[in-house]
């Protein structure tokens, strides 16, 4: 259902091979638990509650109500997939994405996916633009971590250079560091003196450098981030 959301019973039967009587019972249970809803056109679709099953993901309604429409507008403007990502403990979590709507999507990340702070554009943007005290606390956790993706947190010179470059550029970047085919640039959503989230655009690494992508899309990214920030503060959620 995550791959083909809004499917009819016959489509789910063909995709899963589950007998229809059993499939009806499964779907009824999922609907009762609030993970699936049945639309008037007899299609079954996932609800936002399904994301709570993903490790570390916190379903905040402002992401759906405020950020997602802005992301969708941004994606229509620049075509490449757009994301909003939130911080969680020692990583960033993909909260929403327009990958399904973009003809240029080449990776399979879905809401709930955890991305490393030091290797992702969004993680780097978060780390560079969050308050100093928060950054120090995050880096302490990364230094103590045994995860290989956090090892460079122990290199103070690397961290200082990464933060300085990200701040100077005005965006986080990664070029093939998570998936060799995919690159991205990201900017923070600043609200009430903190980074509430980061807005990201991903693109084919062989098509653009990060600098070229920034030249084309950075102002649109920043405009979207400001719009989300303004709407958060208007609703008192910053």
N, CA, C and O of each residue as an XYZ file, in Angstrom:
952
protein
N       0.826     -1.212      0.000
C       0.000      0.000      0.000
C       0.856      1.255      0.000
O       0.452      2.287     -0.536
N       2.048      1.168      0.605
C       2.934      2.322      0.607
C       3.411      2.643     -0.804
O       3.620      3.809     -1.140
N       3.582      1.623     -1.623
C       4.033      1.825     -2.999
C       2.888      2.195     -3.937
O       3.087      2.905     -4.923
N       1.683      1.706     -3.623
C       0.522      1.959     -4.490
C      -0.652      2.409     -3.627
O      -1.667      1.720     -3.533
N      -0.502      3.569     -3.001
C      -1.529      4.051     -2.084
C      -2.807      4.392     -2.846
O      -2.761      4.908     -3.962
N      -3.941      4.095     -2.225
C      -5.215      4.337     -2.883
C      -5.591      3.202     -3.826
O      -6.074      3.448     -4.931
N      -5.372      1.956     -3.397
C      -5.622      0.792     -4.254
C      -6.994      0.193     -3.981
O      -7.513      0.270     -2.867
N      -7.569     -0.402     -5.013
C      -8.815     -1.151     -4.859
C      -8.497     -2.559     -4.354
O      -7.354     -3.011     -4.414
N      -9.521     -3.236     -3.861
C      -9.355     -4.583     -3.340
C      -8.715     -5.510     -4.372
O      -7.798     -6.263     -4.045
N      -9.188     -5.460     -5.606
C      -8.667     -6.370     -6.631
C      -7.189     -6.098     -6.891
O      -6.432     -7.030     -7.163
N      -6.765     -4.837     -6.812
C      -5.364     -4.495     -7.033
C      -4.490     -5.010     -5.897
O      -3.386     -5.501     -6.130
N      -4.993     -4.896     -4.656
C      -4.247     -5.401     -3.512
C      -4.161     -6.925     -3.547
O      -3.140     -7.510     -3.185
N      -5.236     -7.549     -3.983
C      -5.238     -9.018     -4.118
C      -4.188     -9.469     -5.132
O      -3.440    -10.413     -4.877
N      -4.134     -8.801     -6.270
C      -3.147     -9.167     -7.290
C      -1.719     -8.916     -6.817
O      -0.814     -9.700     -7.101
N      -1.528     -7.820     -6.096
C      -0.175     -7.457     -5.664
C       0.343     -8.356     -4.547
O       1.540     -8.639     -4.487
N      -0.548     -8.809     -3.660
C      -0.113     -9.563     -2.483
C      -0.325    -11.068     -2.600
O       0.393    -11.847     -1.973
N      -1.309    -11.483     -3.401
C      -1.642    -12.902     -3.470
C      -2.446    -13.386     -2.278
O      -2.734    -14.578     -2.170
N      -2.810    -12.484     -1.385
C      -3.612    -12.862     -0.220
C      -5.050    -13.135     -0.670
O      -5.622    -12.324     -1.399
N      -5.647    -14.255     -0.255
C      -7.039    -14.532     -0.632
C      -7.952    -13.381     -0.213
O      -7.738    -12.755      0.826
N      -8.964    -13.110     -1.025
C      -9.815    -11.949     -0.768
C     -10.493    -11.970      0.593
O     -10.527    -10.928      1.248
N     -11.046    -13.112      1.067
C     -11.659    -13.090      2.407
C     -10.652    -12.678      3.485
O     -10.975    -11.897      4.380
N      -9.435    -13.210      3.390
C      -8.404    -12.842      4.368
C      -8.013    -11.379      4.226
O      -7.781    -10.685      5.216
N      -7.943    -10.922      2.984
C      -7.553     -9.541      2.730
C      -8.597     -8.574      3.283
O      -8.246     -7.525      3.823
N      -9.874     -8.919      3.152
C     -10.932     -8.088      3.726
C     -10.760     -7.970      5.245
O     -10.889     -6.883      5.809
N     -10.467     -9.104      5.903
C     -10.308     -9.088      7.359
C      -9.105     -8.235      7.763
O      -9.175     -7.482      8.734
N      -7.996     -8.353      7.017
C      -6.801     -7.565      7.313
C      -7.097     -6.076      7.173
O      -6.722     -5.276      8.031
N      -7.767     -5.713      6.092
C      -8.070     -4.302      5.847
C      -9.050     -3.756      6.876
O      -8.927     -2.608      7.301
N     -10.026     -4.574      7.283
C     -10.963     -4.145      8.316
C     -10.222     -3.862      9.625
O     -10.508     -2.880     10.310
N      -9.277     -4.726      9.962
C      -8.486     -4.527     11.184
C      -7.662     -3.261     11.102
O      -7.611     -2.485     12.056
N      -7.012     -3.046      9.957
C      -6.194     -1.845      9.772
C      -7.052     -0.585      9.825
O      -6.628      0.434     10.369
N      -8.248     -0.651      9.267
C      -9.161      0.501      9.328
C      -9.596      0.760     10.769
O      -9.635      1.909     11.210
N      -9.925     -0.308     11.504
C     -10.340     -0.167     12.893
C      -9.240      0.443     13.750
O      -9.512      1.234     14.653
N      -7.994      0.068     13.460
C      -6.847      0.583     14.220
C      -6.432      1.980     13.777
O      -5.606      2.622     14.425
N      -7.003      2.448     12.675
C      -6.721      3.806     12.232
C      -5.548      3.955     11.289
O      -5.125      5.075     11.001
N      -5.006      2.827     10.793
C      -3.859      2.913      9.894
C      -4.262      3.019      8.417
O      -3.470      3.449      7.578
N      -5.494      2.624      8.116
C      -5.997      2.634      6.739
C      -7.408      3.204      6.761
O      -8.144      3.024      7.731
N      -7.782      3.900      5.677
C      -9.167      4.363      5.527
C      -9.691      3.899      4.175
O      -8.929      3.738      3.222
N     -10.998      3.685      4.103
C     -11.648      3.300      2.862
C     -12.374      4.509      2.300
O     -13.242      5.080      2.961
N     -12.023      4.899      1.087
C     -12.656      6.061      0.475
C     -13.964      5.665     -0.193
O     -14.270      4.482     -0.344
N     -14.727      6.671     -0.588
C     -16.034      6.418     -1.197
C     -15.926      5.700     -2.530
O     -16.874      5.039     -2.954
N     -14.781      5.818     -3.198
C     -14.601      5.152     -4.486
C     -14.047      3.736     -4.346
O     -13.518      3.164     -5.299
N     -14.182      3.174     -3.120
C     -13.773      1.796     -2.833
C     -12.265      1.594     -2.864
O     -11.795      0.463     -2.990
N     -11.510      2.665     -2.750
C     -10.052      2.552     -2.675
C      -9.608      2.651     -1.220
O     -10.172      3.406     -0.428
N      -8.593      1.877     -0.893
C      -8.025      1.893      0.446
C      -6.728      2.703      0.434
O      -5.885      2.535     -0.447
N      -6.585      3.577      1.418
C      -5.379      4.400      1.482
C      -4.846      4.442      2.908
O      -5.604      4.298      3.867
N      -3.544      4.640      3.041
C      -2.916      4.756      4.349
C      -3.269      6.091      4.988
O      -3.461      7.087      4.289
N      -3.355      6.114      6.298
C      -3.560      7.360      7.030
C      -2.212      7.845      7.581
O      -1.215      7.124      7.532
N      -2.199      9.051      8.095
C      -0.967      9.606      8.659
C      -0.479      8.789      9.855
O       0.705      8.831     10.189
N      -1.374      8.053     10.497
C      -0.977      7.296     11.684
C       0.045      6.214     11.356
O       0.791      5.790     12.237
N       0.093      5.764     10.114
C       1.012      4.695      9.740
C       2.457      5.110      9.980
O       3.319      4.264     10.219
N       2.723      6.423      9.915
C       4.109      6.870     10.076
C       4.602      6.696     11.503
O       5.811      6.670     11.737
N       3.696      6.577     12.456
C       4.097      6.372     13.844
C       4.778      5.022     14.025
O       5.456      4.809     15.031
N       4.612      4.098     13.066
C       5.270      2.801     13.136
C       6.745      2.900     12.810
O       7.522      2.014     13.167
N       7.144      3.979     12.130
C       8.556      4.147     11.763
C       9.356      4.581     12.984
O       8.902      5.408     13.775
N      10.541      4.019     13.130
C      11.385      4.328     14.284
C      11.691      5.808     14.371
O      12.205      6.405     13.424
N      11.372      6.395     15.512
C      11.755      7.773     15.762
C      10.859      8.810     15.128
O      11.027     10.001     15.389
N       9.922      8.404     14.311
C       9.112      9.408     13.613
C       7.996      9.923     14.508
O       7.263      9.131     15.099
N       7.862     11.213     14.612
C       6.791     11.843     15.372
C       5.886     12.582     14.399
O       6.309     13.520     13.723
N       4.658     12.152     14.341
C       3.718     12.721     13.386
C       3.153     14.022     13.937
O       2.275     13.999     14.800
N       3.639     15.142     13.455
C       3.165     16.439     13.892
C       2.251     17.008     12.813
O       2.601     17.031     11.633
N       1.056     17.472     13.240
C       0.061     17.842     12.245
C       0.500     19.019     11.391
O       0.021     19.169     10.267
N       1.413     19.872     11.901
C       1.827     21.017     11.098
C       2.587     20.570      9.847
O       2.604     21.277      8.839
N       3.203     19.415      9.916
C       3.928     18.912      8.745
C       2.943     18.636      7.616
O       3.207     18.966      6.460
N       1.817     18.035      7.952
C       0.801     17.750      6.932
C       0.053     19.009      6.508
O      -0.167     19.250      5.321
N      -0.336     19.815      7.513
C      -1.217     20.943      7.242
C      -0.488     22.150      6.654
O      -1.049     22.874      5.831
N       0.744     22.365      7.068
C       1.483     23.557      6.646
C       2.586     23.223      5.652
O       2.640     23.784      4.557
N       3.467     22.303      6.042
C       4.668     22.063      5.241
C       4.389     21.334      3.934
O       4.945     21.697      2.897
N       3.539     20.314      3.965
C       3.330     19.509      2.759
C       2.788     20.328      1.590
O       3.294     20.175      0.479
N       1.774     21.198      1.782
C       1.324     22.013      0.644
C       2.422     22.910      0.070
O       2.487     23.122     -1.141
N       3.290     23.437      0.951
C       4.403     24.266      0.475
C       5.383     23.413     -0.320
O       5.877     23.839     -1.364
N       5.664     22.216      0.169
C       6.548     21.296     -0.554
C       5.993     20.971     -1.934
O       6.726     20.938     -2.923
N       4.703     20.736     -1.984
C       4.082     20.378     -3.264
C       4.184     21.526     -4.265
O       4.433     21.304     -5.450
N       3.991     22.741     -3.788
C       4.146     23.905     -4.669
C       5.587     24.041     -5.151
O       5.836     24.344     -6.318
N       6.527     23.815     -4.243
C       7.938     23.894     -4.610
C       8.286     22.834     -5.647
O       8.997     23.114     -6.612
N       7.792     21.628     -5.450
C       8.089     20.548     -6.398
C       7.518     20.841     -7.777
O       8.152     20.530     -8.786
N       6.347     21.426     -7.835
C       5.764     21.788     -9.122
C       6.595     22.854     -9.827
O       6.668     22.895    -11.055
N       7.215     23.707     -9.032
C       8.043     24.777     -9.598
C       9.372     24.253    -10.128
O       9.798     24.632    -11.219
N      10.035     23.377     -9.358
C      11.387     22.964     -9.738
C      11.456     21.546    -10.293
O      12.493     21.138    -10.816
N      10.363     20.789    -10.185
C      10.202     19.429    -10.731
C      10.914     18.356     -9.888
O      10.340     17.297     -9.632
N      12.141     18.616     -9.461
C      12.860     17.636     -8.645
C      12.092     17.353     -7.342
O      11.322     18.200     -6.888
N      12.294     16.178     -6.740
C      11.615     15.858     -5.472
C      12.027     16.794     -4.341
O      13.177     17.228     -4.265
N      11.085     17.093     -3.475
C      11.333     17.957     -2.321
C      10.932     17.215     -1.044
O      10.055     16.351     -1.068
N      11.586     17.562      0.074
C      11.342     16.888      1.338
C      11.278     17.896      2.474
O      11.787     19.012      2.368
N      10.644     17.483      3.558
C      10.820     18.179      4.831
C      11.302     17.141      5.837
O      10.762     16.039      5.927
N      12.321     17.516      6.582
C      13.023     16.590      7.466
C      13.091     17.200      8.861
O      13.314     18.403      9.004
N      12.901     16.376      9.889
C      12.963     16.841     11.271
C      14.082     16.120     12.004
O      14.479     15.018     11.627
N      14.583     16.754     13.055
C      15.674     16.183     13.849
C      15.123     15.180     14.845
O      14.048     15.386     15.409
N      15.858     14.088     15.066
C      15.457     13.092     16.047
C      16.697     12.453     16.671
O      17.309     11.564     16.079
N      17.060     12.907     17.857
C      18.115     12.323     18.687
C      19.517     12.469     18.084
O      20.255     13.376     18.470
N      19.899     11.596     17.147
C      21.231     11.673     16.544
C      21.172     11.556     15.025
O      22.167     11.229     14.377
N      19.996     11.826     14.465
C      19.796     11.707     13.020
C      18.693     12.681     12.605
O      18.122     13.378     13.445
N      18.400     12.722     11.317
C      17.224     13.440     10.834
C      16.276     12.432     10.211
O      16.704     11.423      9.651
N      14.991     12.713     10.313
C      13.967     11.784      9.858
C      13.156     12.430      8.746
O      12.700     13.566      8.879
N      12.979     11.712      7.668
C      12.181     12.193      6.544
C      10.713     12.222      6.979
O      10.088     11.176      7.151
N      10.173     13.427      7.152
C       8.808     13.578      7.648
C       7.789     13.552      6.516
O       6.740     12.920      6.641
N       8.090     14.234      5.412
C       7.219     14.230      4.230
C       8.072     14.421      2.985
O       9.165     14.985      3.040
N       7.554     13.943      1.870
C       8.277     14.029      0.610
C       7.295     14.101     -0.549
O       6.152     13.656     -0.442
N       7.754     14.667     -1.656
C       6.941     14.699     -2.879
C       7.494     13.729     -3.923
O       7.219     13.876     -5.113
N       8.264     12.748     -3.485
C       8.873     11.810     -4.432
C       7.851     11.144     -5.352
O       8.123     10.906     -6.529
N       6.681     10.847     -4.807
C       5.662     10.179     -5.631
C       5.156     11.063     -6.759
O       4.652     10.569     -7.767
N       5.291     12.363     -6.587
C       4.753     13.303     -7.579
C       5.777     13.750     -8.610
O       5.419     14.367     -9.614
N       7.039     13.446     -8.372
C       8.084     13.939     -9.265
C       8.476     12.892    -10.300
O       8.722     11.740     -9.943
N       8.541     13.269    -11.577
C       8.991     12.331    -12.608
C      10.496     12.098    -12.560
O      11.013     11.249    -13.286
N      11.204     12.840    -11.714
C      12.661     12.751    -11.657
C      13.156     12.011    -10.413
O      14.345     12.065    -10.101
N      12.271     11.329     -9.707
C      12.661     10.578     -8.517
C      13.448      9.340     -8.903
O      13.024      8.578     -9.772
N      14.606      9.132     -8.255
C      15.391      7.931     -8.552
C      15.728      7.128     -7.301
O      16.279      6.033     -7.417
N      15.415      7.637     -6.102
C      15.638      6.846     -4.897
C      14.293      6.440     -4.302
O      13.240      6.835     -4.803
N      14.334      5.656     -3.240
C      13.111      5.082     -2.690
C      12.874      5.464     -1.234
O      12.151      4.767     -0.523
N      13.474      6.561     -0.783
C      13.256      6.974      0.600
C      11.791      7.348      0.816
O      11.172      8.003     -0.023
N      11.252      6.924      1.950
C       9.858      7.199      2.300
C       9.793      7.854      3.667
O      10.763      7.797      4.422
N       8.661      8.482      4.004
C       8.528      9.063      5.339
C       8.875      8.059      6.431
O       8.460      6.901      6.382
N       9.635      8.515      7.407
C      10.107      7.641      8.474
C      11.553      7.230      8.319
O      12.164      6.750      9.273
N      12.122      7.413      7.112
C      13.520      7.042      6.887
C      14.442      7.936      7.714
O      14.253      9.150      7.776
N      15.431      7.325      8.343
C      16.419      8.064      9.139
C      17.667      8.290      8.299
O      18.161      7.376      7.640
N      18.170      9.521      8.330
C      19.337      9.899      7.547
C      20.429     10.408      8.485
O      20.128     11.099      9.459
N      21.688     10.079      8.210
C      22.773     10.497      9.114
C      22.996     11.999      9.085
O      22.951     12.623      8.025
N      23.235     12.567     10.241
C      23.429     14.012     10.353
C      24.628     14.496      9.549
O      24.543     15.515      8.864
N      25.732     13.781      9.626
C      26.978     14.293      9.058
C      27.148     13.989      7.579
O      28.097     14.471      6.961
N      26.249     13.201      6.995
C      26.386     12.856      5.580
C      25.230     13.351      4.728
O      25.317     13.320      3.501
N      24.154     13.804      5.350
C      22.986     14.269      4.595
C      22.981     15.789      4.507
O      23.476     16.473      5.403
N      22.417     16.313      3.418
C      22.299     17.765      3.272
C      21.440     18.353      4.381
O      21.753     19.416      4.915
N      20.359     17.663      4.727
C      19.462     18.160      5.763
C      20.117     18.112      7.134
O      19.967     19.037      7.932
N      20.844     17.030      7.409
C      21.531     16.923      8.691
C      22.583     18.000      8.859
O      22.724     18.580      9.936
N      23.320     18.267      7.795
C      24.352     19.302      7.841
C      23.728     20.684      8.023
O      24.255     21.518      8.759
N      22.600     20.921      7.347
C      21.917     22.210      7.507
C      21.414     22.363      8.936
O      21.537     23.432      9.533
N      20.846     21.289      9.481
C      20.352     21.366     10.851
C      21.491     21.679     11.812
O      21.380     22.577     12.646
N      22.576     20.941     11.692
C      23.698     21.102     12.611
C      24.301     22.501     12.527
O      24.675     23.081     13.547
N      24.396     23.037     11.325
C      25.036     24.343     11.137
C      24.177     25.493     11.662
O      24.712     26.492     12.142
N      22.859     25.365     11.578
C      21.996     26.509     11.886
C      21.237     26.385     13.206
O      20.525     27.314     13.590
N      21.372     25.257     13.911
C      20.708     25.143     15.204
C      21.471     25.967     16.244
O      22.630     26.309     16.008
N      20.863     26.296     17.381
C      21.546     27.078     18.420
C      22.827     26.394     18.897
O      22.938     25.169     18.870
N      23.785     27.201     19.331
C      25.098     26.682     19.712
C      25.016     25.612     20.794
O      25.686     24.584     20.699
N      24.207     25.843     21.813
C      24.100     24.880     22.911
C      23.554     23.547     22.423
O      24.018     22.485     22.837
N      22.567     23.611     21.541
C      22.008     22.376     20.986
C      23.050     21.655     20.151
O      23.161     20.431     20.222
N      23.819     22.403     19.355
C      24.858     21.791     18.524
C      25.894     21.067     19.369
O      26.314     19.958     19.041
N      26.300     21.702     20.455
C      27.284     21.064     21.329
C      26.739     19.754     21.900
O      27.456     18.755     21.970
N      25.472     19.765     22.307
C      24.867     18.554     22.870
C      24.765     17.458     21.809
O      25.021     16.288     22.094
N      24.392     17.837     20.591
C      24.295     16.857     19.502
C      25.660     16.246     19.218
O      25.791     15.029     19.089
N      26.668     17.095     19.124
C      28.015     16.595     18.810
C      28.537     15.685     19.911
O      29.256     14.727     19.625
N      28.192     15.960     21.149
C      28.591     15.076     22.245
C      27.991     13.685     22.054
O      28.671     12.684     22.274
N      26.724     13.615     21.646
C      26.089     12.314     21.404
C      26.733     11.605     20.213
O      26.944     10.392     20.244
N      27.045     12.372     19.162
C      27.660     11.756     17.989
C      29.056     11.230     18.312
O      29.440     10.155     17.850
N      29.811     11.985     19.101
C      31.151     11.543     19.490
C      31.076     10.238     20.283
O      31.918      9.355     20.117
N      30.072     10.122     21.136
C      29.927      8.914     21.955
C      29.340      7.738     21.178
O      29.390      6.596     21.635
N      28.788      8.022     20.010
C      28.151      6.978     19.214
C      29.179      6.031     18.604
O      30.295      6.434     18.273
N      28.788      4.773     18.463
C      29.645      3.782     17.807
C      29.262      3.566     16.342
O      29.905      2.792     15.633
N      28.220      4.251     15.900
C      27.774      4.098     14.514
C      28.829      4.671     13.566
O      29.323      5.773     13.803
N      29.184      3.959     12.510
C      30.243      4.427     11.616
C      29.936      5.757     10.943
O      30.852      6.521     10.637
N      28.650      6.043     10.708
C      28.300      7.301     10.050
C      28.530      8.515     10.946
O      28.502      9.653     10.478
N      28.760      8.268     12.244
C      28.996      9.372     13.178
C      30.467      9.540     13.546
O      30.808     10.413     14.344
N      31.331      8.721     12.978
C      32.733      8.702     13.382
C      33.425     10.051     13.192
O      34.274     10.429     13.999
N      33.071     10.778     12.133
C      33.767     12.034     11.854
C      33.430     13.145     12.843
O      34.030     14.219     12.803
N      32.477     12.886     13.725
C      32.176     13.871     14.770
C      33.373     14.064     15.693
O      33.487     15.093     16.360
N      34.264     13.080     15.734
C      35.448     13.175     16.594
C      36.532     14.049     15.982
O      37.486     14.432     16.659
N      36.385     14.361     14.713
C      37.372     15.202     14.011
C      36.930     16.653     14.128
O      36.117     17.117     13.328
N      37.446     17.365     15.099
C      36.996     18.732     15.372
C      37.256     19.657     14.189
O      36.447     20.536     13.894
N      38.375     19.460     13.517
C      38.697     20.318     12.372
C      37.679     20.119     11.248
O      37.242     21.082     10.617
N      37.313     18.874     11.010
C      36.307     18.583      9.972
C      34.968     19.227     10.332
O      34.334     19.853      9.483
N      34.540     19.078     11.577
C      33.254     19.635     12.007
C      33.255     21.151     11.882
O      32.292     21.736     11.386
N      34.329     21.787     12.328
C      34.409     23.251     12.235
C      34.341     23.703     10.787
O      33.663     24.680     10.468
N      35.040     22.996      9.908
C      35.029     23.346      8.483
C      33.651     23.124      7.876
O      33.173     23.945      7.092
N      33.013     22.016      8.238
C      31.681     21.700      7.708
C      30.675     22.774      8.100
O      29.899     23.235      7.262
N      30.684     23.169      9.355
C      29.736     24.177      9.842
C      30.007     25.527      9.190
O      29.081     26.221      8.770
N      31.293     25.896      9.110
C      31.639     27.192      8.513
C      31.234     27.237      7.039
O      30.690     28.242      6.581
N      31.493     26.169      6.298
C      31.147     26.137      4.873
C      29.639     26.176      4.675
O      29.146     26.874      3.789
N      28.909     25.433      5.489
C      27.450     25.389      5.365
C      26.837     26.754      5.665
O      25.938     27.211      4.959
N      27.328     27.390      6.710
C      26.819     28.723      7.036
C      27.161     29.734      5.944
O      26.333     30.569      5.581
N      28.378     29.654      5.426
C      28.792     30.580      4.376
C      27.949     30.400      3.122
O      27.541     31.376      2.492
N      27.690     29.139      2.761
C      26.879     28.860      1.573
C      25.416     29.228      1.785
O      24.725     29.651      0.858
N      24.960     29.060      3.018
C      23.551     29.272      3.311
C      22.706     28.032      3.122
O      21.478     28.107      3.155
N      23.349     26.885      2.924
C      22.622     25.629      2.715
C      23.539     24.442      3.017
O      24.762     24.539      2.919
N      22.917     23.327      3.385
C      23.641     22.066      3.509
C      23.674     21.366      2.170
O      22.806     21.587      1.325
N      24.669     20.526      1.974
C      24.799     19.831      0.694
C      25.378     18.433      0.892
O      26.105     18.169      1.849
N      25.040     17.564     -0.025
C      25.691     16.261     -0.123
C      25.614     15.839     -1.583
O      24.604     16.064     -2.250
N      26.672     15.234     -2.070
C      26.729     14.835     -3.472
C      27.174     13.376     -3.558
O      28.367     13.072     -3.572
N      26.188     12.484     -3.615
C      26.485     11.058     -3.724
C      27.012     10.424     -2.462
O      27.627      9.361     -2.537
N      26.801     11.024     -1.299
C      27.369     10.495     -0.064
C      26.462      9.491      0.638
O      26.923      8.745      1.501
N      25.196      9.461      0.285
C      24.283      8.449      0.824
C      23.940      7.434     -0.256
O      24.036      6.226     -0.039
N      23.545      7.927     -1.402
C      23.329      7.126     -2.605
C      24.189      7.772     -3.686
O      24.025      8.961     -3.958
N      25.103      7.022     -4.315
C      26.014      7.642     -5.284
C      25.313      8.305     -6.464
O      25.919      9.114     -7.166
N      24.053      7.975     -6.691
C      23.323      8.555     -7.816
C      22.574      9.833     -7.439
O      22.060     10.532     -8.312
N      22.512     10.138     -6.148
C      21.631     11.207     -5.680
C      22.425     12.276     -4.924
O      23.308     11.959     -4.128
N      22.102     13.531     -5.181
C      22.673     14.670     -4.461
C      21.526     15.514     -3.915
O      20.363     15.307     -4.264
N      21.872     16.468     -3.053
C      20.817     17.314     -2.491
C      21.366     18.558     -1.841
O      22.529     18.614     -1.443
N      20.510     19.554     -1.741
C      20.809     20.760     -0.976
C      19.615     21.035     -0.068
O      18.476     20.719     -0.413
N      19.888     21.631      1.105
C      18.829     21.815      2.094
C      19.030     23.113      2.854
O      20.157     23.569      3.044
N      17.920     23.702      3.288
C      17.953     24.925      4.093
C      17.095     24.717      5.334
O      16.172     23.902      5.322
N      17.394     25.450      6.405
C      16.622     25.292      7.641
C      15.320     26.086      7.615
O      15.204     27.108      6.940
N      14.353     25.587      8.367
C      13.135     26.331      8.675
C      13.323     26.860     10.095
O      13.239     26.104     11.063
N      13.575     28.154     10.209
C      13.836     28.767     11.509
C      12.533     29.304     12.079
O      11.827     30.075     11.428
N      12.222     28.886     13.304
C      11.004     29.350     13.952
C      11.246     29.426     15.450
O      11.711     28.464     16.061
N      10.926     30.579     16.045
C      11.091     30.794     17.479
C      12.520     30.527     17.931
O      12.742     29.987     19.015
N      13.480     30.903     17.108
C      14.879     30.796     17.479
C      15.482     29.418     17.384
O      16.595     29.191     17.859
N      14.767     28.498     16.779
C      15.310     27.152     16.627
C      15.057     26.653     15.217
O      14.306     27.263     14.455
N      15.690     25.534     14.875
C      15.436     24.903     13.578
C      14.283     23.921     13.759
O      14.448     22.868     14.375
N      13.123     24.267     13.224
C      11.952     23.404     13.358
C      12.028     22.211     12.411
O      11.487     21.145     12.702
N      12.708     22.398     11.268
C      12.820     21.356     10.245
C      13.806     21.865      9.192
O      14.337     22.971      9.300
N      14.035     21.043      8.184
C      14.833     21.468      7.027
C      14.081     21.088      5.758
O      13.447     20.035      5.685
N      14.162     21.961      4.768
C      13.552     21.718      3.460
C      14.663     21.334      2.491
O      15.721     21.962      2.460
N      14.415     20.310      1.713
C      15.454     19.694      0.905
C      14.973     19.487     -0.529
O      13.786     19.255     -0.760
N      15.888     19.571     -1.486
C      15.607     19.140     -2.848
C      16.677     18.135     -3.237
O      17.864     18.375     -3.019
N      16.269     17.018     -3.808
C      17.218     16.015     -4.276
C      17.225     15.988     -5.795
O      16.217     16.270     -6.442
N      18.386     15.642     -6.355
C      18.525     15.633     -7.810
C      19.564     14.596     -8.213
O      20.312     14.100     -7.371
N      19.608     14.274     -9.479
C      20.544     13.275     -9.993
C      21.960     13.841     -9.924
O      22.241     14.906    -10.474
N      22.843     13.117     -9.245
C      24.187     13.627     -8.997
C      24.958     13.892    -10.284
O      25.762     14.822    -10.342
N      24.725     13.098    -11.300
C      25.451     13.286    -12.557
C      24.902     14.452    -13.375
O      25.531     14.888    -14.339
N      23.729     14.956    -12.992
C      23.104     16.044    -13.751
C      23.554     17.415    -13.285
O      23.668     18.340    -14.090
N      23.813     17.554    -11.977
C      24.124     18.864    -11.398
C      25.140     18.732    -10.280
O      25.150     17.734     -9.559
N      25.993     19.732    -10.134
C      26.761     19.863     -8.910
C      25.875     20.559     -7.882
O      24.829     21.107     -8.232
N      26.284     20.540     -6.626
C      25.507     21.232     -5.601
C      25.503     22.737     -5.846
O      24.493     23.404     -5.623
N      26.633     23.268     -6.304
C      26.699     24.709     -6.589
C      25.753     25.079     -7.723
O      25.095     26.119     -7.669
N      25.680     24.234     -8.752
C      24.763     24.505     -9.866
C      23.310     24.436     -9.391
O      22.480     25.260     -9.775
N      23.016     23.440     -8.550
C      21.656     23.314     -8.021
C      21.300     24.533     -7.172
O      20.185     25.048     -7.245
N      22.258     24.986     -6.369
C      22.006     26.172     -5.545
C      21.754     27.398     -6.413
O      20.893     28.220     -6.098
N      22.499     27.520     -7.500
C      22.300     28.650     -8.392
C      20.898     28.675     -8.985
O      20.351     29.744     -9.256
N      20.321     27.500     -9.186
C      18.993     27.409     -9.796
C      17.860     27.419     -8.764
O      16.814     28.024     -8.996
N      18.072     26.741     -7.617
C      16.948     26.444     -6.740
C      17.047     27.017     -5.333
O      16.076     26.942     -4.579
N      18.193     27.589     -4.953
C      18.360     28.008     -3.568
C      17.334     29.051     -3.146
O      16.773     28.955     -2.054
N      17.080     30.040     -3.985
C      16.122     31.081     -3.607
C      14.726     30.505     -3.443
O      13.980     30.932     -2.562
N      14.367     29.548     -4.275
C      13.057     28.896     -4.135
C      12.983     28.096     -2.851
O      11.958     28.105     -2.169
N      14.071     27.398     -2.514
C      14.124     26.656     -1.260
C      13.964     27.590     -0.061
O      13.173     27.328      0.845
N      14.727     28.678     -0.071
C      14.667     29.626      1.037
C      13.286     30.259      1.144
O      12.776     30.457      2.246
N      12.687     30.572      0.014
C      11.355     31.163      0.032
C      10.346     30.185      0.641
O       9.472     30.593      1.406
N      10.464     28.914      0.307
C       9.563     27.905      0.868
C       9.778     27.754      2.364
O       8.821     27.639      3.129
N      11.052     27.756      2.781
C      11.358     27.645      4.212
C      10.792     28.838      4.982
O      10.247     28.679      6.074
N      10.926     30.034      4.405
C      10.373     31.224      5.074
C       8.858     31.142      5.165
O       8.271     31.528      6.175
N       8.230     30.643      4.118
C       6.777     30.526      4.118
C       6.303     29.576      5.222
O       5.337     29.871      5.925
N       6.976     28.450      5.370
C       6.624     27.503      6.433
C       6.826     28.152      7.795
O       5.983     28.026      8.684
N       7.951     28.847      7.954
C       8.246     29.522      9.221
C       7.171     30.552      9.564
O       6.700     30.612     10.700
N       6.790     31.354      8.583
C       5.762     32.375      8.811
C       4.438     31.749      9.228
O       3.763     32.251     10.127
N       4.071     30.658      8.575
C       2.802     29.999      8.887
C       2.851     29.351     10.270
O       1.851     29.346     10.988
N       4.013     28.804     10.649
C       4.159     28.244     11.988
C       3.961     29.326     13.052
O       3.251     29.126     14.038
N       4.596     30.459     12.836
C       4.509     31.523     13.822
C       3.108     32.142     13.869
O       2.649     32.559     14.933
N       2.438     32.202     12.733
C       1.056     32.702     12.726
C       0.141     31.809     13.541
O      -0.804     32.286     14.169
N       0.421     30.506     13.531
C      -0.412     29.566     14.258
C       0.127     29.265     15.658
O      -0.403     28.413     16.370
N       1.202     29.986     16.042
C       1.747     29.829     17.380
C       2.380     28.492     17.636
O       2.357     27.992     18.761
N       2.970     27.880     16.557
C       3.582     26.569     16.719
C       5.091     26.635     16.609
O       5.744     25.594     16.546
N       5.669     27.841     16.585
C       7.104     27.934     16.439
C       7.844     27.516     17.701
O       9.074     27.541     17.732
